[in-house]
Structure formats: C-alpha cells, structure tokens
Amino acid sequence: MKFRIDRDTLADAVAWTARTLPNRPSVPVLAGLLIETDDDGLSLSGFDYETSARVRLPAEVADEGTALVSGRLLADICKSLPDKPVDLAMDGAKVAVTCGSTRFSLQTMPVEDYPTLPQMPSASGKINADQFATAVTQAVAAAGRDDMLPLLTGVRMEIEGSKISLMATDRFRASLRELDWFPDDTGASAQALVPARVLGETAKSLAGGEDVTIAISADGAGEGLIGFEGVAGNGHRSTTTRLLEGEFPRVRQLFQAESTTIAYVSTATLTDAVKRVSLVAERNTPVRLSFSAGQLMLEAGSGEDAQASETIEATVDGDDISIGFNPQYLLDGLNVMGEPVVHMAFTQHTRPASIAGVAEVGADPDLAFRYLIMPVRLQS
C-alpha cells in the first residue's frame, strides 16, 4: 500500500471516520481504522459492531493494499501535520506517514482479525442535506442522554410516502419535526428508532452537500439497520447503525392538546433572559415564567438564596399564567427554534407547554417543528 493525498482532505476524512471508534474497545482491533487503496482511490473505515463509517477519497495510489492502524492516533497525527501533501506507505509491519520533513511510523494491527463491515441497505429515498441536518438538530434536542434508558436515547423516524417525521423524548420534554423527502416508493411506510447521537453526528457531517440517501432495512428480529450516504468535503461518506429495540412512547398525541393561553416572545430576548436569571437557580430548581398583559416576568431563586428577576415584552392572548421550567430544557428548545419569535401555548401550569417558532408576532406557528416541555412544580 502506497499513496499520496492532500493533507486537509486526509485529516478531515480520518477525523470523521475515527469519531465512531470506541474509547474502550471490547477487542483491540475495534480501535483500528482500516485503510484500503485500489484503482478507484482511497477508502477509510471504522466499525464497533453497532455503527460503521466509511469514506472514499481520491488519491494518487502507487500500490494497492490494506492496513489497520490506531484510528485516534492517526487522527491526532493528521491534524498536526504541516500544510503539505501526505504520503502513506507500508514499511514492513508498520505504516510510514511522511509530510514534508515530518515522519511518523505507526504499528499495524492484524487486518484478518477486523470484522466485516455491514452492507448498506437498499436505498429508500433522498433528502436535502441541509434540511435534514436542521431537522435532526431540532429533533435530538429532546432525546435522552441516560444510557440506562436506551429506548429514550433514540429518535423515532416515521416514513409515510413523501413525509418524514422525527420524534424524541426523555420523559421531561418531547420534540416533533416533520419534513418532505423524495422516496423511491411514494407509497412507502416505515418506522425506525435510530440512536440520537449517531443520527445527529451523521446529519451534521453531511450538511453542505446536495442530498442524503437514507436506507432502512429490518429482518423482523430486532436486528434492523439504517444507513446514510452523502458527499461531504472531497469524499463520499456512508454510515450504518443498528436500530434500537422497544416500543417508543406515543409522542405525537401529546402535541394535540388545546391551549388557553398563547404568548409571543422574541426568541433571542427570551433566550438571553433565561440564561441570566438561571444563574441563581440551584440544581433541579425551576425558572418561573409569569405571563400577563404585555409582559413576561422571569424569576429564579428563593428564600435565603440568591434571587433574580427580569421582565421582558410579550404579547399574551388568554388567561394569565405562572409556570416553572427546568432552565436547561427550556434553553435546549429555544436554541434550535430557528425563528425570530417563539410561540408558546399553555393549557394550565401543571400541563406540558408547546413551543414553536414563528416569523412574527401573531403568526400561526410553523407546525413542522414543535417542542413540548413538562413544567416543574413551583413552591407557593
């Protein structure tokens, strides 16, 4: 194996592939990054039995071959190299990395011990890369982070014809994002529970390209697989991951409640106010939001502790209401809203509140993305 490649192209591709490698692999070879060269160029792959990543790049290939080296070490080396072409070549049982006057020698791992990467399922359809990245970022905002509850660390993807719905919940908030796509079969119907971390990283890495191909397969025994493909940078990237198992909560029906109070607030103003007031909020204590005619008062802290309050302008239609939220959960939703004004809908202070973005005060909410947040009980 011997090839030459642009330094930035290699560093970006190695970093992207190495991101899937486990920190504590069950077997040493899973920490490896597989390097393959042939007439078509260079291929880099990583796999941990759950998620695979593969990128194909153009390169000046002098000799075909295969090598397996430490992925994270190679990533660290590549990003530290000078801005010159990089040469990689087998040197006995090692791989030599040369860039200008800089030279590294990496120990190889046994290629024959490396697991076979799963095949990409048959394509189900395509979606605009930037729209997909935005939708996924919004959806994963409500996904759980507790690995003890793996079902809630996923995003439920529902496909019905030309519509895709993305839903997530950690029991304290929920998200629903709907968008159009271009299915190969306009009558397609499918569901998949995708690990939120993998989905988020994959969608972000493919942003800026033209289209993302989505491919879903399931064998009926809980061993379903989903794949994503697209062009980013100078390479063709593909990722597969195993689907999560279990019955996902019925999130969609939570967004159907009628509201008694509607408020419109500047997204940026509300975000900044929540950040300031929550500085005095102790862990697991809420920020109180009190809506009345023309204004919203935010308060945090109580008793002998530090306290803060701030009043901002708001357009309120309906009954006055005071409600408490976990400030970080509220900020997670506001940070991915994407519109200058936030539309907040309430039923009562003990029921979930719905948040959506709008272009201006008084506009109907864009139901393509909604964020639901459970209130926190307020002390009298």
N, C-alpha and C positions, 0 to 999 in steps of 0.2 A: 504494500500500500504506500502510495506517494502522491501528494497533490499540493497545489498552491491555491490560495484563496485570499480575498480581501479581508483585512483584519476586522473591520467593523461588522461585515457580513457574518464572519465566523463567530465573533463574540456574541452578537445578538442571537444567533441560532443556538449556540451552546447554552447560553443563559436560559433561553426559552425551554429547551429540552430538559435541562437539569432541574428545572423548578419542580418537576414531578417526582424526582428521586427521593426516596425515604431518608429521613435523618438517621434512623436506626433500622437498617435493613435486616430482615429475618435471615437472609443469606448474603454474603459479601458481594456477589456479582450483581445484586439489585442496586448497588450504589454505582454501578458502572454505566457509562454512556457508550453505546455501540456506534462505531464509526465504520461506514461501508463506502467504498468507491467502485464505480463501474463506468461504462461508456457514457451514461447519462449524467454523471456528476457525482456529487457527494450526498450521503444520507446519514443523519444523526438520529438515534432513537434512545428512548428511555422507557422503562416498564417496571411496575411494582406489583404485578398480578391484579391490580384493580384499575389503574389508569395507565394508558400508554401515550407517548408523544413521539411524533416522527416529523422530521423536516427534510425536504430535498432542496439542494442548493446547486447552482452552477459552480464549477471549479475546474481548474486545469489539472486533469488527472494524468499522471505519468505511469502509475502502476495501480492495477486493481487489487483490492484486498479488504480485509476486515480486522478491526482491533477493538478491544474493550478496555477502557481506562476509567479512572475515577472521574465521575461527571462534575462534581462540585469543585474538585481541584482544577480540572481543565477550564471550568468557567472562570474561576479566580485568575488563572494564568492568562486567559484570553483578554479579559478586560484590563489587564495591567500591561499588555504588550504595546510597544511603540506603534505609531501610525504608519506601518509598512506592510507589504504582503507577507503572509504567513505560510511557511512550508511545514507540512507534517509528513513524516515518513517512518516506516518500521525500521528499527535498528536492533536486530536480534529479538530479544524478548521485551523490548521497550519501544516506546514511541517518542521520536525526537520532534520537538516543536522549535522551529527557528524563525525568528523575526528580526531582520537586521543583524545586529551583533548579539542579540539576546537568544539564549538557547536553554531549553528545558528538556529533561529526559524523564518520561513517565513510565512506571511499571505497568505492564498489561495484566489483565485478568483472563482466565480461560474462556474463550468465546463459546466453546462447546457446552459450557455449563449455563449459558444465558438462556432464559426462557424464550419461547417463540412468541412474538407479538401477535395479538389478536387481529384478525382481518376486519377491515372497515365494513360495516353492514351496507346493504344496498341503499343507495340514496333515496330519501323520502321527499326532498324538495330543497329549495333555496330561499334565502332571506338576505336583505340588505345588511351588510356587516355593521355599519354604524348604528342603524336602527336596532339591530339585535343587541349590540353592546349596551346601548342606553336602556333597553327594556330589561335586560338581565341585571344591570346595576340597580335598577329600581326594585326588581323582584327580590333579589337576595338581601335587601336591606332588612327584611323581616325574618330571614331564615335563622334557625337556632344555631348556636355555637357549642352546645353541650354534646360531646361525643357519647355520653351515657344515654342520650336520647337520639340515636342516629336517624330515626324516621323524620325528625323535625329539622335535621341539618340539610334536608333536600329541598329542591324546588320541583313542584309538580308541573309538568308540561303536558298540556292537553291540546291535541290537534283535531280540529273539526273542519275539514275542507280547506279553505284558504285562510283560516284563523288559527292563531296560536295563543293560548292562554298560559301565563306563568303565575304560579301561586306559591306562597311561602308563609309559614307561621312558626312562632316559637311559643305559642300559647298566650303571650302578652301583647303581641301585635301581629298583623297579617298584611299581606300585600297581594294585589291582583293587577296584572299587566296583560293587556290584550293587544295584539298587533297582527298585521297581514303578512302573508308569505306566499311563496309560489310552489305549491305541492306538485309532485309528479302525477299524483292521482287526486283530482279535485273532490273525489268522494272519500278521501282518506279520513280515518278516525283512529287515533292512537293516544295512549297515555304513558308517561314515563316519569319516574321520580329520580331526578338527577342530583348528585351531590352538589350543593350550592357552591362550595369552594372551587371545585373543578370547573363548573359552569361559568362562574364569574371570571376566573383567570383566563379561561379559553376565549370567552367572548371579548374580553378586553384586549387580548393579544392579537385578535383577528380584526379589530377595528381599524379603519383606514383602507381596508381592501374593498373590493366590489361586492362580492356575495359570499355567504357562508352556506355550505352544504350541510344539511342535517340528515343523519341516517339513524333509524331506530330499528332494533331487532329484539325479539323476545322469543324464547323457546318454551314458555309456559311453565318453567320450573324455577323461576326466580333468578335465572342467570341472564337476564336481559342485558343488552349492550346498546350504548348510544355513541355515535361518532359525529365529529365536526371537522370540516375541511375548509380551507381557505388559503388565500395568498396574502402574506404579510412580509414587509421588507423585500428581500430578494429571494424568498423561498416559499415553497408550498408546504403548509403545515396541516397536520392531521392529529386529532386526539380521539381516543376512545376511553370510555369509563363504564364500569359496571353500574347498573341501576340499583337503587336502594329498594329494599323489600318492606312491605307492610301496607296497611290501609291508611292513607293520608286523611287528616281531618277534613270535614266538609267546609272548606273555607269560603267558597263562593256565596253560600246562603247568608253569611254574616254581613255582607255588603248590601242587603236588601231592606234594612230597617228604615222606617220613615223618620224624618227629623223634625224637631220642634223649634230648633234654633240654628240659624245659619250665620256664619261670620266670615267676612273677607278681611284679610290682613296682608300687608306687604311681606312676601316671603323672606327677603333679606333683613327687614327690620325685626321680624319675629325671631328669626334665627339668631341674630346678634343679641337680642334681649334675653332669650333663653340661655345663651352662653354666659352672659353677665350674671343674671340672677342665680343661676345654678351653681355659681362658685361657692355659695354658702350652704348649699344643700348637702346634708350628710348622706352617706351611702344609704341607698334604698329609701330615701325620703323624696317626696314629690316636689315639683314646682306647681303652684296653684295658679290657674288661669281663671280670672273673673271677667266675664263679658257683660257689658251693659251698654246703654245707648252711646254710640260713637267712640267707645274705648274698650281697651283690654288692659287689665292690670295683672301683672305677673308678680308673684311673691314666693319667697323661699326662706327657710329657717324659722325658728320659733323659740319662745321661752328665753332661757339664758344664753342660747347660742347666737351666733352671728345671724343677721337677718338682712334681706334685700328686697326691694320692690321697684318696679318700673311700670309706667303707664305709656301705652302706645296707641296710636289711632287705629280704629277698627270700624267696619260697617257691620252692624248687627241687626238681624231680622229675626224677631221672635222673642221668647222669654229670656230674661237674664239667667245666667248660669255660672256657677263656680265649679271647677273640675280640676283634679290633680293628675299629673302625668309624670312618669319616670322621665327626667330631662334628656337622658341619652337616647331613649327610644323615640322621643319626640324629635330630637335633632337628626336621628338617622333617617326619618321620613322627610323632614324638611330639606335635608342636604341633597336628596335625589329628586326633588319635586320638578325642577326644570322649567317652572313658570314664574313670572314676577309676582303673582298674587296667589295666596293659598286660600282655598275654600274649605272651611271647617264646618261639619254638620254634626249636631248633637241631638240625642233623644232625652237623656237625663244624665245626671252626674255619676250614676253607677253603671252606665251602659257604654259600650265602645263608641269612640268618636271616629268619624270618617274624614280623611284629609285628601284633597285633590288639588291640582294646580289649574289656574285659570289665567287668561291673558290680561284681564282687567276686572275691577270690582263690578259685581252684578252679573258677570258672565256665568253661563251654565258650566259646571265642572266637566273637564275632559275625562270621561269615564274609562279612557284607555288605561289610566293608572290611578289606582286608589290605594290608600294606606290606612289601615284600621289600627287603632291603638286603644288598649284597655286602660281605664282610669285607675288611679291609686287612691285608696280611701284617705280622705282628709280628716284631720282632727278638728273637732268643733272649735 
